[in-house]
Amino acid sequence: MADQRTEGLRERKKRRTRQSIIDAAHELFHLKGYEAATVEEIADQAEVSVRTVFRYFTSKEAIALAPLDEMGDLTVAALRRRPADEPPLTALRNAAFDAWTLMSPDGDSLRHYADHLLLLDGSSPLAGAVLSRLVAIGDRLAVELAEETEPSPAEHAIAEHAIAEGTTPEGTTAGNSPPDPGLGAQLTAVTFLGAIQVATRAWCSSGSTDLGDLLMTVDLCLGRLGVQPPTG
């Protein structure tokens, strides 16, 4: 029992140290800009050594992208817990909100994350890395959705049209090329992530640091896609 308690304390200390590095880095990115902030300054702000910083992160870029990585991990995990009969976009919405709750960022912290990961003018030196991360997160979400869903009528129609036009993939013959069950899941995941980005950019543009405003804007964007927020 004592060993388990010690291990639990050790893990909590590690999480706190990791989070302090992330928070210190994004505060410096906010004050000085991503490129101007150094790892040495991040370590000093977090009150740890540079060696400790590199024990948790491989680079400054990895620190900057950490909130996005965590959001992706938590959303994937939350999506696995959603009811199997929940509509895909609704399941993604609810999973993302669950992930936000687990992350528990305050409004200022989330604004600092968003200001450097989703710059409105797209000129961030992190833009390419952010896009790569979003693609990877979308692929992971699509895998989870594809395991729960069948090909949609639209996917069947596409496949039937391809067969009729003789444009089935090389090596297949008409009648033996079923629709890709992952196509709809990929489109759903990309659509969802696009709505999240639009909502976050709008929230940043408004100057708000109120998380309630952000969640309301997300629901507004998803509502345009036919997703209704839960009642009660």
C-alpha positions as CSV (number, residue, x, y, z in Angstrom):
1,M,0.0,0.0,0.0
2,A,2.8,2.4,0.9
3,D,4.6,1.7,-2.4
4,Q,1.3,2.4,-4.3
5,R,0.9,5.7,-2.5
6,T,4.5,6.7,-3.2
7,E,4.0,5.8,-6.8
8,G,0.8,7.8,-7.0
9,L,2.5,10.9,-5.4
10,R,5.4,10.5,-7.8
11,E,3.1,10.4,-10.8
12,R,1.2,13.4,-9.6
13,K,4.4,15.3,-9.1
14,K,5.5,14.4,-12.7
15,R,2.2,15.7,-14.1
16,R,2.5,18.9,-12.1
17,T,6.0,19.5,-13.4
18,R,5.0,18.7,-17.0
19,Q,2.1,21.1,-16.7
20,S,4.2,23.9,-15.2
21,I,6.6,23.6,-18.1
22,I,3.7,23.9,-20.6
23,D,2.1,26.8,-18.8
24,A,5.4,28.6,-18.4
25,A,6.2,28.1,-22.1
26,H,2.9,29.4,-23.4
27,E,3.0,32.4,-21.1
28,L,6.4,33.3,-22.6
29,F,5.1,32.6,-26.1
30,H,2.3,35.0,-25.3
31,L,4.7,37.7,-24.0
32,K,7.6,37.3,-26.4
33,G,6.5,35.2,-29.3
34,Y,7.2,31.6,-30.0
35,E,10.5,32.1,-31.8
36,A,11.9,34.6,-29.3
37,A,11.3,32.5,-26.2
38,T,14.2,30.1,-25.4
39,V,14.2,26.8,-23.6
40,E,16.4,28.3,-20.9
41,E,13.8,31.0,-20.3
42,I,11.0,28.4,-20.2
43,A,13.0,26.4,-17.6
44,D,13.6,29.5,-15.5
45,Q,9.9,30.5,-15.6
46,A,8.9,26.9,-14.6
47,E,11.5,26.9,-11.9
48,V,13.2,23.7,-13.2
49,S,16.4,22.9,-14.9
50,V,16.9,22.8,-18.7
51,R,17.7,19.1,-18.2
52,T,14.3,18.6,-16.6
53,V,12.6,20.3,-19.5
54,F,14.2,17.9,-21.9
55,R,13.3,15.0,-19.7
56,Y,9.7,15.7,-20.4
57,F,9.9,17.2,-24.0
58,T,12.1,16.6,-26.9
59,S,12.0,20.2,-28.2
60,K,10.4,23.6,-27.8
61,E,8.0,22.7,-30.5
62,A,6.9,19.6,-28.6
63,I,6.1,21.9,-25.6
64,A,4.1,24.2,-27.8
65,L,2.1,21.3,-29.3
66,A,1.5,19.5,-26.0
67,P,-2.0,20.9,-25.3
68,L,-3.1,19.9,-28.8
69,D,-1.6,16.4,-28.2
70,E,-3.4,16.1,-24.9
71,M,-6.7,17.2,-26.3
72,G,-6.4,14.6,-29.0
73,D,-5.6,11.8,-26.6
74,L,-8.4,12.7,-24.3
75,T,-10.9,13.1,-27.1
76,V,-10.0,9.7,-28.6
77,A,-10.4,8.1,-25.1
78,A,-13.7,9.9,-24.4
79,L,-15.0,8.9,-27.9
80,R,-14.5,5.2,-27.0
81,R,-16.8,5.7,-24.0
82,R,-19.6,7.2,-26.0
83,P,-22.8,5.1,-26.6
84,A,-22.6,3.0,-29.8
85,D,-25.9,4.4,-31.1
86,E,-24.9,8.0,-30.8
87,P,-24.7,9.9,-34.1
88,P,-21.0,10.4,-35.1
89,L,-20.9,14.2,-35.0
90,T,-22.8,14.2,-31.7
91,A,-20.4,11.6,-30.2
92,L,-17.4,13.7,-31.3
93,R,-19.0,16.9,-29.8
94,N,-19.7,15.2,-26.5
95,A,-16.2,13.5,-26.4
96,A,-14.5,16.8,-27.0
97,F,-16.4,18.5,-24.3
98,D,-15.5,15.6,-21.9
99,A,-11.9,16.1,-22.9
100,W,-12.1,19.9,-22.2
101,T,-13.5,19.1,-18.7
102,L,-10.6,16.7,-18.0
103,M,-8.0,19.2,-19.2
104,S,-9.7,21.9,-17.1
105,P,-7.8,24.8,-18.6
106,D,-8.8,28.3,-17.5
107,G,-9.8,30.8,-20.1
108,D,-6.5,32.7,-20.1
109,S,-4.4,29.5,-20.5
110,L,-6.6,28.2,-23.4
111,R,-6.4,31.6,-25.1
112,H,-2.6,31.4,-24.8
113,Y,-2.6,27.9,-26.4
114,A,-5.0,28.9,-29.2
115,D,-3.2,32.2,-29.9
116,H,-0.1,30.3,-30.9
117,L,-1.5,27.1,-32.3
118,L,-4.3,28.6,-34.4
119,L,-3.1,32.1,-35.4
120,L,-5.7,34.0,-37.4
121,D,-3.2,35.1,-40.1
122,G,-1.7,31.6,-40.5
123,S,1.8,32.9,-40.3
124,S,2.9,31.0,-37.2
125,P,6.1,29.0,-37.5
126,L,4.1,26.2,-35.9
127,A,1.5,26.2,-38.7
128,G,2.9,23.2,-40.5
129,A,3.3,21.2,-37.3
130,V,-0.2,22.1,-36.1
131,L,-1.7,20.9,-39.4
132,S,0.2,17.7,-39.2
133,R,-1.1,17.1,-35.7
134,L,-4.6,17.9,-36.7
135,V,-4.4,15.4,-39.6
136,A,-3.1,12.7,-37.2
137,I,-5.9,13.5,-34.6
138,G,-8.5,13.3,-37.4
139,D,-7.2,9.9,-38.5
140,R,-7.4,8.6,-35.0
141,L,-10.9,9.8,-34.5
142,A,-11.9,8.4,-37.9
143,V,-10.6,5.0,-36.9
144,E,-12.8,5.0,-33.8
145,L,-15.8,6.1,-35.8
146,A,-15.3,3.6,-38.5
147,E,-15.4,0.7,-36.1
148,E,-18.9,1.8,-35.1
149,T,-20.5,2.8,-38.4
150,E,-21.5,1.2,-41.6
151,P,-21.0,2.8,-45.0
152,S,-23.5,5.7,-45.5
153,P,-26.0,5.9,-48.4
154,A,-23.8,8.5,-50.0
155,E,-20.8,6.1,-49.9
156,H,-22.9,3.4,-51.4
157,A,-24.0,5.8,-54.2
158,I,-20.4,6.8,-54.9
159,A,-19.4,3.1,-55.1
160,E,-22.3,2.2,-57.4
161,H,-21.5,5.2,-59.6
162,A,-17.8,4.1,-59.8
163,I,-18.9,0.6,-60.8
164,A,-21.3,1.9,-63.4
165,E,-18.6,4.1,-64.9
166,G,-16.0,1.4,-64.8
167,T,-13.8,3.4,-62.4
168,T,-13.4,0.8,-59.7
169,P,-9.9,0.6,-58.3
170,E,-7.3,-1.3,-60.3
171,G,-7.3,-5.0,-59.6
172,T,-11.0,-5.1,-58.8
173,T,-14.0,-5.9,-60.9
174,A,-17.5,-4.4,-60.9
175,G,-19.6,-5.9,-58.1
176,N,-16.7,-6.8,-55.8
177,S,-15.5,-3.4,-54.7
178,P,-17.6,-2.4,-51.6
179,P,-17.6,1.2,-50.4
180,D,-14.8,2.1,-48.0
181,P,-16.3,2.0,-44.5
182,G,-13.7,4.6,-43.5
183,L,-14.6,7.3,-46.0
184,G,-17.6,8.6,-44.1
185,A,-15.7,8.4,-40.8
186,Q,-12.8,10.5,-42.2
187,L,-15.2,13.1,-43.6
188,T,-17.0,13.3,-40.3
189,A,-13.8,13.7,-38.3
190,V,-12.4,16.4,-40.7
191,T,-15.8,18.2,-40.6
192,F,-15.8,18.2,-36.8
193,L,-12.2,19.4,-36.5
194,G,-12.9,22.2,-39.0
195,A,-15.9,23.3,-36.9
196,I,-13.8,23.3,-33.8
197,Q,-11.1,25.5,-35.5
198,V,-13.7,27.9,-36.9
199,A,-15.2,28.3,-33.4
200,T,-11.9,28.7,-31.7
201,R,-10.7,31.3,-34.1
202,A,-14.0,33.2,-33.7
203,W,-13.6,33.1,-29.9
204,C,-10.0,34.4,-30.1
205,S,-11.1,37.2,-32.5
206,S,-13.8,38.3,-30.0
207,G,-11.1,38.8,-27.3
208,S,-13.0,36.6,-24.9
209,T,-11.3,34.5,-22.3
210,D,-14.6,33.0,-21.1
211,L,-14.7,29.2,-21.7
212,G,-18.5,29.4,-21.7
213,D,-18.3,31.7,-24.7
214,L,-16.1,29.2,-26.5
215,L,-18.3,26.2,-25.8
216,M,-21.3,28.2,-26.9
217,T,-19.6,29.1,-30.2
218,V,-18.6,25.5,-30.8
219,D,-22.2,24.4,-30.3
220,L,-23.3,27.2,-32.7
221,C,-20.9,26.0,-35.4
222,L,-21.9,22.3,-34.9
223,G,-25.6,23.4,-34.9
224,R,-25.0,24.6,-38.5
225,L,-24.0,21.0,-39.2
226,G,-27.2,19.6,-37.6
227,V,-25.7,18.7,-34.2
228,Q,-28.0,19.7,-31.4
229,P,-26.5,20.3,-27.9
230,P,-27.8,18.1,-25.1
231,T,-30.8,19.5,-23.2
232,G,-31.1,19.7,-19.4
